[in-house]
Amino acid sequence: MRKNIVFFSGAGMSAESGINTFRDSGGLWEQYSIEEIATPQAWKLNPTLVTEFYNQRRKQIIETNPNAAHKLIAELQNTFTVHVITQNIDDLHERAGSRDVLHLHGNIRFAKSSGPNPESKYYPISGWKLTESDLCSEGFRLRPHVVWFGESVPNFDQAIELIEKADYFVVIGTSLQVYPAANLVHFCKSESQKYIIDPHVDSFQIPSDFIRIPANAISGVKELNNLLMNSL
Ligand SMILES: NC(=O)c1ccc[n+]([C@@H]2O[C@H](COP(=O)([O-])OP(=O)(O)OC[C@H]3O[C@@H](n4cnc5c(N)ncnc54)[C@H](O)[C@@H]3O)[C@@H](O)[C@H]2O)c1
């Protein structure tokens, strides 16, 4: 039977595609405050600013490409059952060919209602621009399909279910500072093999049974690939 790998990725996964992380030097947090653009209060106060911020992020994401690490993860589907859980709002895992991607914090290529039932339907955005006149079927203004700070994470329980069944669990490019997502590292079974790939992993506080690969996503996933193939 095929072994089951679950990847759990964060902003560092897409850094080598040219998309800024939030916390690294030069990251987005230095240019914008969270309150201004990534909270429900921000949307209430200035939906146009929030829409424009995410329009610019969407434009950048559309113009960039999956990197070799996204592609290698997709290639692993030839040998393993692969599930990807991502905190990223970009669609680079899908564009690299990963067939099973669960977005914890939404997908910027989609919009949802700003009315009382935001999770009832996701609307694909053609191109990069969401505008004031884009409305959901109930007549409310569409907002980006992104989970903001202070909002619940609708796919969290589904992520736990996947992680609990993993033979291999691989964490890549996340500072594990955003909750509840960061708690996911505690849900895999004790006998699963656990890896964490991040250039700063040596300073992370994570369970001791994680094998640390202190590397960028591309070189780290190549190293992981060799370890996995040798373990078969
Ligand atoms: N691409 C995106 O969609 C994107 C980009 C920025 C932020 N976000 C969102 O911001 C939140 C921030 O949390 P986070 O933990 O994902 O990001 P983070 O910015 O807090 O942490 C990024 C991590 O990536 C590591 N990193 C930097 N360069 C790397 C590389 N080349 N290869 C591998 N790792 C590298 C850093 O050491 C750091 O630990 C997430 O919820 C995510 O939704 C998404």
The ligand as an SDF file (V2000), in Angstrom:
LIG
                    3D

 44 48  0  0  0  0  0  0  0  0999 V2000
    2.5660   33.0450   -0.2230 N   0  0  0  0  0  0  0  0  0  0  0  0
    1.5290   33.3380    0.5630 C   0  0  0  0  0  0  0  0  0  0  0  0
    0.4030   32.9790    0.2950 O   0  0  0  0  0  0  0  0  0  0  0  0
    1.7860   34.1150    1.8360 C   0  0  0  0  0  0  0  0  0  0  0  0
    2.8140   35.0300    1.9140 C   0  0  0  0  0  0  0  0  0  0  0  0
    2.9780   35.7280    3.1170 C   0  0  0  0  0  0  0  0  0  0  0  0
    2.1450   35.4550    4.1990 C   0  0  0  0  0  0  0  0  0  0  0  0
    1.1520   34.5410    4.0800 N   0  0  0  0  0  0  0  0  0  0  0  0
    0.2970   34.2730    5.2580 C   0  0  0  0  0  0  0  0  0  0  0  0
    0.9170   34.7970    6.4110 O   0  0  0  0  0  0  0  0  0  0  0  0
    0.8420   33.9530    7.5350 C   0  0  0  0  0  0  0  0  0  0  0  0
    2.2620   33.9040    8.0760 C   0  0  0  0  0  0  0  0  0  0  0  0
    2.6760   32.6930    8.6680 O   0  0  0  0  0  0  0  0  0  0  0  0
    3.8540   31.8070    8.0480 P   0  0  0  0  0  0  0  0  0  0  0  0
    4.3900   31.0260    9.1950 O   0  0  0  0  0  0  0  0  0  0  0  0
    3.3590   31.1100    6.8400 O   0  0  0  0  0  0  0  0  0  0  0  0
    4.9310   32.8490    7.5400 O   0  0  0  0  0  0  0  0  0  0  0  0
    6.0360   33.6750    8.3260 P   0  0  0  0  0  0  0  0  0  0  0  0
    6.3770   34.8560    7.4870 O   0  0  0  0  0  0  0  0  0  0  0  0
    5.6410   33.9120    9.7460 O   0  0  0  0  0  0  0  0  0  0  0  0
    7.2920   32.7030    8.3650 O   0  0  0  0  0  0  0  0  0  0  0  0
    7.9850   32.3850    7.1890 C   0  0  0  0  0  0  0  0  0  0  0  0
    8.9720   31.2760    7.4900 C   0  0  0  0  0  0  0  0  0  0  0  0
    9.5720   30.9420    6.2590 O   0  0  0  0  0  0  0  0  0  0  0  0
   10.9610   30.7720    6.4680 C   0  0  0  0  0  0  0  0  0  0  0  0
   11.6190   31.0090    5.1850 N   0  0  0  0  0  0  0  0  0  0  0  0
   12.0810   32.1610    4.6550 C   0  0  0  0  0  0  0  0  0  0  0  0
   12.6010   31.9490    3.4350 N   0  0  0  0  0  0  0  0  0  0  0  0
   12.4560   30.6280    3.1860 C   0  0  0  0  0  0  0  0  0  0  0  0
   12.7770   29.7840    2.0910 C   0  0  0  0  0  0  0  0  0  0  0  0
   13.3730   30.2700    0.9820 N   0  0  0  0  0  0  0  0  0  0  0  0
   12.4950   28.4710    2.1730 N   0  0  0  0  0  0  0  0  0  0  0  0
   11.8910   27.9480    3.2920 C   0  0  0  0  0  0  0  0  0  0  0  0
   11.5690   28.7020    4.3620 N   0  0  0  0  0  0  0  0  0  0  0  0
   11.8430   30.0270    4.3050 C   0  0  0  0  0  0  0  0  0  0  0  0
   11.3240   31.7320    7.5710 C   0  0  0  0  0  0  0  0  0  0  0  0
   12.4960   31.3080    8.2670 O   0  0  0  0  0  0  0  0  0  0  0  0
   10.0760   31.6830    8.4640 C   0  0  0  0  0  0  0  0  0  0  0  0
   10.2090   30.7030    9.4650 O   0  0  0  0  0  0  0  0  0  0  0  0
    0.2970   32.6550    7.0250 C   0  0  0  0  0  0  0  0  0  0  0  0
   -0.9190   32.4680    7.6300 O   0  0  0  0  0  0  0  0  0  0  0  0
    0.0650   32.8410    5.5330 C   0  0  0  0  0  0  0  0  0  0  0  0
   -1.3010   32.6520    5.2290 O   0  0  0  0  0  0  0  0  0  0  0  0
    0.9590   33.8690    2.9210 C   0  0  0  0  0  0  0  0  0  0  0  0
  1  2  1  0
  2  3  2  0
  2  4  1  0
  4  5  1  0
  4 44  2  0
  5  6  2  0
  6  7  1  0
  7  8  2  0
  8  9  1  0
  8 44  1  0
  9 10  1  0
  9 42  1  0
 10 11  1  0
 11 12  1  0
 11 40  1  0
 12 13  1  0
 13 14  1  0
 14 15  2  0
 14 16  1  0
 14 17  1  0
 17 18  1  0
 18 19  2  0
 18 20  1  0
 18 21  1  0
 21 22  1  0
 22 23  1  0
 23 24  1  0
 23 38  1  0
 24 25  1  0
 25 26  1  0
 25 36  1  0
 26 27  1  0
 26 35  1  0
 27 28  2  0
 28 29  1  0
 29 30  1  0
 29 35  2  0
 30 31  1  0
 30 32  2  0
 32 33  1  0
 33 34  2  0
 34 35  1  0
 36 37  1  0
 36 38  1  0
 38 39  1  0
 40 41  1  0
 40 42  1  0
 42 43  1  0
M  CHG  2   8   1  16  -1
M  END
$$$$
